[in-house]
Amino acid sequence: MSTKPRTQSFLKSGPAKRSSKKIATVSLDQQMLPLSLRLTQPQLDGLNILRQKTGLRQNELVRRAIDEFLRKELV
């Protein structure tokens, strides 16, 4: 069993355009930290629809949405 922590890159695969480009990663073994946020009613309704459709918990759906946002924005 490897002791190296698993990580997930938030940047699309492929070489960076500049050599000084930093790649954002997060360890998948890291402790989850609490975060409080406020959502609009349409956002909450959409999240509940996805929760029912996928069977995933709301916090997992929010984490996945944040991961996707970071992948797109950190390029």
C-alpha positions as CSV (number, residue, x, y, z in Angstrom):
1,M,0.0,0.0,0.0
2,S,1.4,3.4,-1.0
3,T,1.8,6.1,1.6
4,K,1.8,8.8,-1.0
5,P,-1.4,10.9,-0.6
6,R,-3.8,10.9,-3.5
7,T,-4.3,14.2,-5.2
8,Q,-6.6,15.7,-7.7
9,S,-5.6,18.4,-10.1
10,F,-7.9,21.3,-10.7
11,L,-6.3,22.2,-14.0
12,K,-7.1,20.4,-17.3
13,S,-4.4,17.9,-18.3
14,G,-1.7,19.0,-20.7
15,P,1.3,21.2,-20.4
16,A,1.0,24.6,-18.9
17,K,1.3,27.6,-21.3
18,R,4.0,29.1,-19.1
19,S,6.6,27.3,-17.1
20,S,5.8,29.4,-14.0
21,K,2.2,28.2,-14.0
22,K,1.2,26.7,-10.7
23,I,-1.1,23.6,-10.6
24,A,-3.7,23.6,-7.9
25,T,-4.2,20.2,-6.2
26,V,-6.0,19.0,-3.2
27,S,-5.3,15.8,-1.3
28,L,-8.3,13.5,-1.4
29,D,-7.2,12.2,2.0
30,Q,-7.4,15.6,3.7
31,Q,-9.8,16.3,6.6
32,M,-13.0,18.0,5.5
33,L,-13.5,21.4,7.0
34,P,-16.9,23.1,7.7
35,L,-18.1,25.9,5.5
36,S,-21.4,27.8,5.8
37,L,-23.0,29.4,2.8
38,R,-26.3,31.0,1.8
39,L,-28.1,29.9,-1.4
40,T,-30.9,31.4,-3.3
41,Q,-34.2,29.5,-3.5
42,P,-33.6,28.5,-7.1
43,Q,-30.0,27.3,-6.3
44,L,-31.4,25.2,-3.4
45,D,-34.2,23.8,-5.6
46,G,-31.7,22.8,-8.2
47,L,-29.5,21.2,-5.7
48,N,-32.4,19.2,-4.3
49,I,-33.4,18.0,-7.7
50,L,-29.8,16.8,-8.3
51,R,-29.8,15.2,-4.9
52,Q,-32.9,13.2,-5.7
53,K,-31.7,12.3,-9.2
54,T,-28.2,11.2,-8.2
55,G,-28.8,9.9,-4.7
56,L,-25.7,12.0,-3.5
57,R,-25.8,14.2,-0.5
58,Q,-26.0,18.0,-0.9
59,N,-22.5,18.5,0.6
60,E,-21.0,16.1,-2.0
61,L,-22.8,17.9,-4.9
62,V,-21.5,21.2,-3.6
63,R,-17.9,19.9,-3.4
64,R,-18.1,18.5,-6.9
65,A,-19.5,21.8,-8.2
66,I,-16.6,23.7,-6.5
67,D,-14.1,21.2,-7.9
68,E,-15.5,21.7,-11.4
69,F,-15.4,25.5,-11.0
70,L,-11.8,25.4,-9.8
71,R,-10.8,23.2,-12.8
72,K,-12.3,25.7,-15.2
73,E,-11.1,28.9,-13.5
74,L,-7.5,27.9,-12.6
75,V,-6.3,27.5,-16.2
